[in-house]
Amino acid sequence: MSSLLLTSCGFYTEDIKNQFLDFIDRDISQLKVSIITTASPMKENNRYAQRAMQDFKDMGFQHIKFVDIEFDDPQILIHRDVIYINGGNPFTLLYYAKKSGADEIIKTLAAQNVIIVGVSAGALLLGPNINIVDFFTPQMNTMDLTDFKALGVTDKLIFPHYDREDVFKDSTNKTIEERIVEFESNENCKVTRLKDEEYISILMNQAH
């Protein structure tokens, strides 16, 4: 059974931390964690990546490594028990996930007894596509990505930071909700709105 935890801001609340800890049925001090930092231009110096590292330490994890799939061999993800995909630019993350082959590795791990935490862009990476990012913030597509198909580990299309109107300013003054409704109607899909303190946990039966 693999477990997915989709969040906007990682271990933002005690509630989210506790849900994550509920997934764990082994000795925490023995488990290996990879924090994927690729989505942020700051990489491991991104404050959310640093905070995740501290959160893991505080929970009792001892084997935690930053991984940047832009430069690191994604094979190192294979022997990890927890994969934490930090946020940033979803286009950059998707581009390097595909280019490095990390996409296939993460899909394989998702069918095994691995816990995957997707944070913001990381949650989008695990979904079916990142079309909604192109709809809301096409200017973030500095990689000139044309294929927005994501990993499809979950069919949930997440919109993180749903409560942050300040982050998603619109020239026509539409609210986030109005724009999501427009997107859902255009794409004939359902978007899961995720506020900063909310999370979605998914237990997946292993595919045979």
C-alpha positions as CSV (number, residue, x, y, z in Angstrom):
1,M,0.0,0.0,0.0
2,S,1.5,3.3,-0.9
3,S,0.4,6.6,0.5
4,L,0.1,10.0,-1.0
5,L,-0.2,13.3,0.9
6,L,-1.0,16.3,-1.2
7,T,-0.5,19.7,0.4
8,S,-0.1,23.4,-0.5
9,C,2.6,24.1,2.1
10,G,4.1,20.8,3.3
11,F,3.8,20.1,7.1
12,Y,2.0,23.4,7.6
13,T,-0.1,22.3,10.6
14,E,0.1,19.7,13.3
15,D,-2.9,18.0,11.7
16,I,-0.9,17.5,8.4
17,K,2.1,16.2,10.3
18,N,-0.1,13.8,12.2
19,Q,-1.7,12.5,9.0
20,F,1.8,11.9,7.6
21,L,2.9,10.1,10.8
22,D,-0.2,7.9,10.6
23,F,1.1,6.5,7.3
24,I,4.3,5.2,9.0
25,D,4.3,1.7,10.4
26,R,8.1,1.3,10.7
27,D,10.9,2.7,12.9
28,I,11.2,6.3,11.8
29,S,14.9,6.5,12.6
30,Q,15.6,3.8,10.0
31,L,13.6,5.3,7.1
32,K,15.2,7.2,4.3
33,V,13.8,10.4,3.0
34,S,14.5,12.3,-0.2
35,I,13.4,16.0,-0.6
36,I,13.2,16.8,-4.3
37,T,14.1,20.5,-4.6
38,T,14.1,20.9,-8.4
39,A,11.0,23.1,-8.7
40,S,12.5,26.1,-6.8
41,P,15.3,28.2,-8.3
42,M,16.7,28.3,-4.8
43,K,16.9,24.5,-4.7
44,E,17.7,23.2,-1.3
45,N,18.2,26.8,0.0
46,N,14.5,27.3,-0.6
47,R,13.0,28.1,2.8
48,Y,10.3,25.5,2.4
49,A,12.8,22.8,1.6
50,Q,14.8,23.9,4.7
51,R,11.7,23.8,6.8
52,A,10.8,20.3,5.5
53,M,14.3,19.1,6.5
54,Q,13.8,20.5,10.0
55,D,10.3,19.0,10.2
56,F,11.6,15.6,9.3
57,K,14.4,15.9,11.9
58,D,12.0,16.9,14.5
59,M,9.8,13.9,13.8
60,G,12.8,11.6,14.4
61,F,14.0,10.9,10.8
62,Q,17.8,10.6,10.6
63,H,18.4,9.8,6.9
64,I,17.3,12.8,4.9
65,K,18.8,14.0,1.7
66,F,18.1,16.8,-0.7
67,V,17.8,15.6,-4.3
68,D,17.8,17.8,-7.4
69,I,16.6,15.8,-10.4
70,E,18.0,18.5,-12.7
71,F,21.5,17.4,-11.9
72,D,21.3,14.3,-9.6
73,D,20.7,10.8,-10.9
74,P,17.0,10.0,-10.1
75,Q,18.0,6.4,-9.4
76,I,18.8,7.5,-5.9
77,L,15.1,7.8,-5.3
78,I,14.6,4.0,-5.7
79,H,15.7,3.0,-2.2
80,R,13.9,5.7,-0.3
81,D,10.9,5.2,2.0
82,V,9.6,8.8,1.8
83,I,9.7,11.1,-1.3
84,Y,8.9,14.7,-0.5
85,I,8.4,16.8,-3.6
86,N,8.9,20.5,-2.7
87,G,7.1,23.3,-4.5
88,G,8.1,26.0,-6.9
89,N,7.6,26.2,-10.6
90,P,5.4,23.3,-11.9
91,F,6.7,23.6,-15.5
92,T,10.4,23.4,-14.4
93,L,9.5,20.4,-12.1
94,L,7.6,18.6,-14.9
95,Y,10.3,19.3,-17.5
96,Y,13.1,17.8,-15.4
97,A,11.0,14.9,-14.1
98,K,10.5,13.8,-17.7
99,K,14.0,14.6,-18.9
100,S,15.7,12.8,-16.0
101,G,13.5,9.8,-16.0
102,A,12.4,10.6,-12.4
103,D,8.8,10.5,-13.7
104,E,8.9,6.8,-14.4
105,I,10.7,6.1,-11.1
106,I,8.2,8.0,-9.1
107,K,5.3,6.2,-10.8
108,T,7.0,2.9,-9.9
109,L,7.5,3.9,-6.3
110,A,3.9,5.0,-6.1
111,A,2.9,1.4,-6.7
112,Q,5.2,0.2,-3.9
113,N,5.2,0.8,-0.1
114,V,6.5,4.3,-0.4
115,I,5.1,7.5,1.1
116,I,5.0,10.4,-1.4
117,V,4.3,13.9,-0.2
118,G,3.5,16.4,-3.0
119,V,3.7,20.1,-2.0
120,S,2.1,22.7,-4.3
121,A,4.0,22.1,-7.6
122,G,4.8,18.7,-6.3
123,A,1.1,17.9,-5.8
124,L,0.4,19.1,-9.3
125,L,3.2,16.8,-10.7
126,L,1.5,13.8,-9.2
127,G,-1.8,14.6,-10.9
128,P,-3.0,14.1,-14.5
129,N,-1.7,17.3,-16.0
130,I,-0.7,20.9,-15.1
131,N,-3.1,22.6,-17.6
132,I,-4.5,24.7,-14.8
133,V,-1.0,26.3,-14.2
134,D,-0.9,27.2,-17.9
135,F,-4.3,28.7,-17.5
136,F,-3.5,30.7,-14.4
137,T,0.2,31.6,-14.8
138,P,1.4,30.9,-18.3
139,Q,4.3,33.3,-17.7
140,M,5.8,30.6,-15.4
141,N,6.4,28.4,-18.4
142,T,10.0,29.5,-18.9
143,M,10.9,26.0,-20.3
144,D,8.5,26.5,-23.2
145,L,6.8,23.2,-22.3
146,T,4.1,22.2,-24.7
147,D,3.1,18.8,-23.2
148,F,1.4,19.4,-19.8
149,K,0.7,15.8,-19.1
150,A,1.9,15.0,-15.6
151,L,2.6,11.7,-13.8
152,G,-1.0,10.6,-13.2
153,V,-0.2,8.9,-9.9
154,T,-3.5,10.4,-8.8
155,D,-6.4,11.5,-11.0
156,K,-6.9,14.5,-8.6
157,L,-6.3,17.8,-10.3
158,I,-5.2,20.0,-7.4
159,F,-5.3,23.8,-7.2
160,P,-3.0,24.6,-4.3
161,H,-3.1,27.9,-2.3
162,Y,-6.8,28.3,-3.1
163,D,-7.2,30.8,-0.3
164,R,-4.3,33.1,-1.5
165,E,-5.9,35.7,-3.8
166,D,-2.7,37.7,-3.3
167,V,-0.6,35.1,-5.1
168,F,-2.9,34.8,-8.1
169,K,-3.7,38.4,-9.1
170,D,-5.8,38.6,-12.2
171,S,-5.8,41.5,-14.7
172,T,-9.6,41.3,-15.0
173,N,-10.1,41.1,-11.2
174,K,-11.7,37.7,-11.3
175,T,-11.5,35.7,-8.1
176,I,-9.6,32.4,-8.0
177,E,-13.0,30.6,-7.8
178,E,-14.4,32.3,-10.9
179,R,-11.3,31.4,-12.9
180,I,-11.3,27.8,-11.7
181,V,-15.0,27.5,-12.7
182,E,-14.1,28.9,-16.1
183,F,-11.2,26.4,-16.4
184,E,-13.4,23.5,-15.3
185,S,-16.0,24.4,-18.0
186,N,-13.3,24.8,-20.7
187,E,-11.6,21.6,-19.9
188,N,-14.6,19.6,-18.8
189,C,-12.9,18.5,-15.6
190,K,-13.1,18.8,-11.8
191,V,-10.5,20.7,-9.8
192,T,-9.9,20.0,-6.1
193,R,-9.4,23.2,-4.3
194,L,-6.7,23.1,-1.6
195,K,-6.3,25.8,1.0
196,D,-2.9,26.3,2.7
197,E,-3.9,24.5,5.9
198,E,-5.7,21.6,4.1
199,Y,-4.4,18.3,2.8
200,I,-5.6,15.3,0.9
201,S,-4.4,11.9,1.8
202,I,-4.7,9.0,-0.6
203,L,-4.0,5.4,0.2
204,M,-3.4,3.5,-2.9
205,N,-3.7,-0.3,-3.3
206,Q,-0.7,-1.7,-5.1
207,A,-1.3,-2.3,-8.7
208,H,-0.7,-5.9,-9.7
